[in-house]
Structures are given as structure tokens and as C-alpha cells.
Amino acid sequence: MNINEQVEILMQGTEYGDDGLRKTMEAELRERLLQAEAEGRKLKAYCGYDPRTSDLHIGHTVTMRKLRQFQDLGHEVVFLIGTYTSLIGDPSDKDKLRPLLTQEQVMENARTYAEQAFRVLDRSKTIIRYNHEWLSGLTFADLIQLGSHFTIQQFLTREAFRKRWDGEDAIYLHEFFYAIMQGYDAFALKTDVQVGGTDQLFNIITAGRKIMTALGEKPNIGIIMSILPGTDGVVKMSKSLGNHIPLNSTPADMYGKVMSIPDAAMVQYARLVTRWLPDQVAAFEADLQSGRLHPRDAKMKLAWEITATYYSEAQADQAQESFVRLFQQGQVPEDMPEYSLQAGQTVLDVLLATGMVASKSEGRRMIEQHGVRLDGDVLNKFDALFPHPGVLQVGKRRFVRIKQ
């Protein structure tokens, strides 16, 4: 693949909020690729992930998908786990102080991160690093020297800090350290490229490039990715908002949740969380706009691709067949109550908690009569743990959507 084709793929889905900055990063990327080709080497790209939670959703994988593109093009990828930055937590997109985590909490979460990341990344081609390797060794003198490259005004112009300042809410000094720590990560890894979301623009473009330059390294190129909206199609995907698509769910649940997104969000999902190349995304968008592709069919194509990306083509086929059987053949209403599944609940527990049965005896009887289904599959053990999120049906007319 020639350099221009690589640049087109690697810039797909990026968002800088400034056309001049985008053109600068694109030009630097092309120049770095040409230089690497002349030197007979590959680029080194990385992205950092703070394990402040143990569960990932597909919004987290937007940057992983970009790293995978670097891998597919033959470049070197570092998956950085922020075991030290997690102690603070990135304040970039928060209008209040993040709670501090302990080292033990961070390391426990970190153990699950890499395994989930390998749903996207090539395990054999991924280098895993932890930023406590270098950040824990910095001295107070080092911090003074690093901090001397920034002004308080630079931090206060950031939207999250500005909102708190204007609202007379506290801004704590240690929160300023985060961007400096992330900038030092870039220097320590000595990479060509750093990938991150638009909420990382200051940390990558301002802090990272400034620190690398100040410490004598060639500044890396920022590949800044758009933020994936949740299933509402508007707000950033978030578990706390309930608009997320969990990575560790089921194929049927993932397929169904993608089918629930608004039509207007389809192209953004296609651009950010599929394996499609730029020409495939452009064709998908053009077919939608021209009417050659019906929105329902387009969404099914998208849901299949996303499910196949994180599971397998066979599992995506099964999820699609289940969806068609349940929803397109008129077996399930579009609107139904929802219930959030609790840890340790059995099938009978859920039937009672959702009000789908009036008593334990009715619940057992419905199960014995094969009258309880989850995504079309019969549930036949009342004392088994509830299998997974999905559409729970009791009898012919009672439905409830079970959420994680």
C-alpha cells in the first residue's frame, strides 16, 4: 500500500476542531511515513488507557481500532496501560473532581484491560507497557522542571476547568499533573504517533509535543479520533448513562443495541468501529444518501459488521437470524419496559423482579411449559443464573428488555 493510501486510512475518523491543525498532522504523518520508508523501518504508534474500571464498551475501542489499522499496515503498536495516570484520572472531559484510586484498584482493573483489547488488537503484534515503569521514578525536581513548560492560563482555558472556575467549584492542583504525566509518557516511549480521542487534544498536541521537544525528542504526531456517541446517537457512550454497548456482552445483545441507534449515527459508527476502509465507508454513506440502501438494511449491515468484528462471522449470522425472527417477523413490540440485571440473579429472580410473573409457582410453571424465552431461545432452568441481557418473553404478549 502506498503512502497516500496509508495516510487516508490512518486519518479516517479523525477530528481536530481546526482544519489547519488537521492539515499539519496529516502532512507530518505523510512526511514521517516517507522518512520511515527511506530508512527501512516502521512507525511506532501508541495509545494510553487508564484502567479506572474493569469493563470496556465499544466506545473505548475506537482508538484500539486505529491502532489495529497501524498493525495491519505493518507498523509497531504499544498498548500503554496507565497504571500511574489512573491514580489521578483524566480531568479532560469531567466537570468535577474524579475520585482517587489506590494502586491495588488500578492493578486489578489493569489485569482485564489487555485481554479485552485483544478482541481488537493482534496479540502477537502488540507491545504492552505500564506507565508506572517511568512515572514512579520521577523526582520532585523532575516535576518542577516539567511544570516550567506550562502556564496556569493554559489549563484554565480548557473547557472542563473553565466550567468549574466559572461555577466557583474547586480545581485541585494535582489535576494539572495529568497532562504533564501523559506528555512524559510520549517522551518515555519515544514514539512517532500518539492516538487519542478529541478529549485528549490538549494532552497530546499541547502537553505531549511540548515535553518531547523540550527534552530533545522529535514530537510525535497526534491522531485525534472522534468520540463515539452512545445508542442515543447524541451523548458520548458511557456506562453510567446506560447508552453503552458492552464489549463483554453477547453477540445478540451487541447486534440488537446497534440496531437501536438512530439512523443519523450510522455513518459515524461505520467510520469509527468497523473494519471498513475509507472507500467502503464512503460507499455506505453514498448508498444511504441516494436511497439505494434502505436505512433498515443499512443498519442490519452495520450491526452484522460490528458484531462480527468483536465476535465472529458465524456468531454475527446467528445474532442477525435471532433479531429477524424476533423483531422483523412481528413477534416482539418495538416499545417495552426495561430492567437492569443485577449480579447473581437467577431466571426466577428476574421473572419476579420484572413483574413478569406474580409468584414463584407461576414462574416455575411458565418455565416448565417452555413459556419463557430470551432472544427467542427457551429458558428451561428456573434456578440457573440469568444468561445475558436481551429481550425476555413470557407467554405470547409479555416482554421486557433486560439490560446489563
Summary of the structure (lengths in Angstrom):
residues: 404
radius of gyration: 23.6
end to end distance: 41.8
largest distance: 74.8
contacts: 1279
relative contact order: 0.10
helix: 51%
strand: 13%
